[in-house]
């Protein structure tokens, strides 16, 4: 996969669509609470640190997934493992994307609801009580681990991209870059919500979210076709 691969653009666009559609519902209340905790100029700075931490977590996870995918190359000559992995990854991405569109029931991982219980919630409560905007970077790192269907789908794409890499480091870099772009794509919507906390807007965000799902279907089809061509 070259550096000009359309997957990089698609993941960025998917992140933007998912940000306007899904993240506003799930992460919107979180960033609003952060904005209410810090006032004045520190609000925007805290939002930048929070989103920076969240994108960092996505990037690290993407690197791990890309590295994992690249390991299949070692065994690619055994029963066409690489081909099978790419096709299966593509099918899984398509299924998850259809779930994002609401066409297939798949539990609550695509829900807009944030679970206020558990270890992540306790960590969030402790860090969010800090008055320094710098505390919001580790908060973003922590909440980047929130169960999230669209993130899972993007991570599978990152792993599948690793299977096309010539060595492990390249696989990790491809996976990290894909998730970095996906994460960056989600940032604008949350910055807007965080700085316009009282705004009740984007009633059509479900449609935008579904556009992101369609883009992920494109990614899934890409990997299925690539797997068949091997």
N, C-alpha and C positions, 0 to 999 in steps of 0.2 A: 504494500500500500504506500503510495507516494505521498509526499507532503501536500500535494494539491488535491488529495482525495476528496470527493464531494462529501464524504462522511463528516469531515470536520465542520463544514458549513451546515450540514443537516443537523448535527448535534447542537450547534450554537442556536440555530433557528428553533429547534425543539425545546431547548432550555427557555428561550424567550416566550414561546407559546405556553409551555407548562407553567412558567412563572406567572403569567397573566391569568391562567386558568386555574391551576391546582394550588400553587404556592400561596396565592392571595387568601384562599380559604383555610389552608392548613397552617401556614407560617405567618399569615397576616396578623392574627391576634398576638402572636409572640412579638413581632416587631413593633406593634402598637404599644404593647406593655413596656417595651424598652424605651420607646419615645416618651411615654408618660413618666418614666422613672428619671430620665435626664432631660433637662430643658435647655433652651437656647441653642447656641452654636454647637454644643457638644452632642446634640441629637444626631446630626448628619454624620459626625465623626464616629459616633458609637455604631451607627448603622453600617458604615464602611468597614469597621473592625469586625462586626458581627458577620457580615457577608463574606469578608475576607477569610475568616475562620471556617465558615461553612464551605466555601469553594476550595479551601486547602484540604479539608477532609475528603471532598469529592475527588480531588486530584490524586491524593494518596491512594484512595480506594481504587481509582481507575488504573493507577500504575500497578497495583497488586493484581488486579484482574487481567490487565494486559500481559503481565509477567506470567500469570497462570496459563493464559491462552497460548503464549509462546512456547511453553513446555511441551505442548502437543506435537510440535515439530520434531522433537527427538524421536517420538514414536510414530511419526507420520507414515513410515513405510510399513507399519504393522496394520494390516486390515484397513488401510485407507482411513486411519483415525482422524486425520486433519479434515478430510472431506466430510466425515460423519459429524464431527464437532461443529463445523461451520453450518451445515444444514440444520442440525438440531438447534443451534443458537438462533438461527434465522427464524425457525418455526416458533421458538419460545418468545422471541421479540414480537412476532406478529400476534401471537395469542395474548400477550400482555398488553399490546397496543389496542387490540379489540376490547380487552377488559377496561382499558382507560376510556374507551368510547361508550362503555356501558352495555356492550353487546354480549359479554360473557361474564357471569358472576364469578368473582374471585376474592371472596372475603372482604376485608376492610383496608387493604394496603393502599387502595386508591381513594380512600375516603378523605374528605376535607377536615375531618375531626382530629384534633390533637389529644392524645391520651395524656391526661395530667397526672397519671400515677407512674410509679416505677423509678428506677435509678436515674434516668435522664431527667425526669421532672425534678427530682431532688437536687441534682446538680444545677439545673436551670435556676431553681429558686435561690440557691446559695450565691451563684455568680451574678444573677440579675439584681441582687440587693446592693452590689458594689456601685459606688458613685463615680468611679473613674471610667471613661469611655474605653480605656485600654483593656479593661476586664471583659469587654465584649468579644475580643478575639478568641480567647479560650471558650467562651460561651458558644460562639459560632462553630468552633471545632467540635464541641460536644453535640450540639443540635444537628450537625451534619450527619450524625448517626441515627437520626430519627427514622423509623420505618416509613418508607415512601416508595410507592409503586413505580412512579416515573423514574426515580433514581435507580431502582433495581433494574428497570428495563435498560437504562443507559449503561449500567455496569455490565450487563450481559453483552451489549454491543462492544464495550471496551475489551471484554475477554475475547470475543470473536475476532476483533481486529488484531489481537495479539497472535492469532493463529496464522496470520499472513506475514508476520515479521520474520526476518532472517535470523535473528538471535534474540536472546532474552532481554537485553537492554533496550533494543528497538521496540520489542513488544510492550515493555513497561512504559516507554516514552509515548508510544502511540495511545495506550490506554489512558495514561495521565493527561495527555493533551486533549483527548476526546472529552474526558470528564471535566477538565478545566474549562473548556469552551461551553459545555453544557451548564456548568455552574455559573459562569459569567452571564450566560443567557437568562438565568433566573433572577439576576440581581436587580435590573431596572424596576420591575414590578414591585419588589419588596422595598426598594428605596422610596418609591412613590408612596406606597402605603404607609411606611414608617414616618414620612415627613408630612403626610396629609391624613393624619390618623382619624379625623372626623369625617372623612369622605365615604359616602355609601355609593359605590360606583361599579361599573363594569358588570351590568346584569347579563351581558352576553358572553361572559368569560368562559362559560361551558363550551361555547362554539370555538373559542380560541384554544381551549384545552384540547378539543377534539382535533384541531389542526395539528397540534403537537403529536397526537396519537397517529394521525395519518403519516406524518414524517417518519415516525418510528416504524410504521409498516413498511415504508420505503427502505429503511435500513434493514429490516428483516428479510425482505425480498432480495436485497442486494447480497446478503450472506448466503441465502439459499441458492441463488444463481451462481455465485462464486464457488460454492461447494459442489454443485453439479458439474461445473466446468473443470474441476480438478481431475 
